[in-house]
Amino acid sequence: MTHAVVTGAASGIGRAVAEHFTQAGAQLTLVDVDADRLAAVADALGARHHVVDLCDTDGPAAAVGDSWRTHGPVDVLVNAAGIYPSLDMIDVTAAGWDRVFALNTRAPVLATAELVRLAAAAGRPASVVNISSGAALRARPGGGPYAASKAALEMATRAAALEFGPLGIRVNAVSPGFVAVDSVCNPVADAYATAVSGNPLGRPGTPADIARAVLWIAGPEASWVTGEILRVDGGSSAGAAHLPRLWPPDAPAADRTGTRAADTDTSTTTDIATGAGASGSAAAFPAPLHHTPGTLPNSTKGPTT
């Protein structure tokens, strides 16, 4: 039976991950700093739990090490604990910045390192899944420290995958888009409606959407996947679906040869690829800049040093 350790399991995505692993038959050890809520979730799922402050420097290793020694070897580690303070960059303090990075970046790195030490010594494979965020690619005002911490987590995920792959340990991340959870960061429905306006699937995600992705990438079906950042965001990272088209709907359309008739004189057409007119003459496009390496563009001066 798979033994999975899930951090941040008292609520939100962490709780949904725990529920889905339970349904899949895994043996769980749940970790969180909120003792009351963690106990309630653990009781509901029939899981063991450890109350740990992962911001403490010794907390992440203790969470994994105690779980291993008390309940047996750990096969899967899901680092779902995190914080999202609303903090403008001009108001950042050293303590505030360090706390965000301590939980969102340092804790997953230290927990993973402890699992690797134990698994390698026992000659066992393992799988690690870090919960990142679309903010790693797209910051928004008030979320700079959070975005930076998740971007760092994604690079740490890739680095760990490179180093630990030869030991049979996979390290991946799941990057959620806008997920409807009980969060003080996005407390009202209007915020969700605005956030999904550019989402091709037209809705916020749910914790279950993310949990299903975690279950897959942590499991044997993804045994040849490591160092991957799996975007689960309703298509938000595919592009800017909410922006207007480059050409308005009533604009003259380019034909399949790459030409478009002039607005007033249909006798002159311009080939977009070559810049030549219909009569073969050059169109009124700016002359290209011919750049010789070691010189300034369109300069008569000799090579620079």
Secondary structure, 3 states (H helix, E strand, C coil): CCEEEEECCCCHHHHHHHHHHHHCCCEEEEEECCHHHHHHHHHHHCCEEEECCCCCCCHHHHHHHHHHHHHCCCCEEEECCCCCCCECHHHCCHHHHHHHHHHHHHHHHHHHHHHHHHHHHHCCCEEEEEECCHHHCCCCCCEHHHHHHHHHHHHHHHHHHHHHHHHCEEEEEEEECCECCCCCCCCCHHHHHHHHHHCCCCCCECHHHHHHHHHHHHCHHHCCCCCCEEEECCCHHHCCCCCCCCCCCCCCCCCCCCEEECCCCCCCEEECCCCEECCCCECCCCCCCCCCCCCCCCCCCCCCC
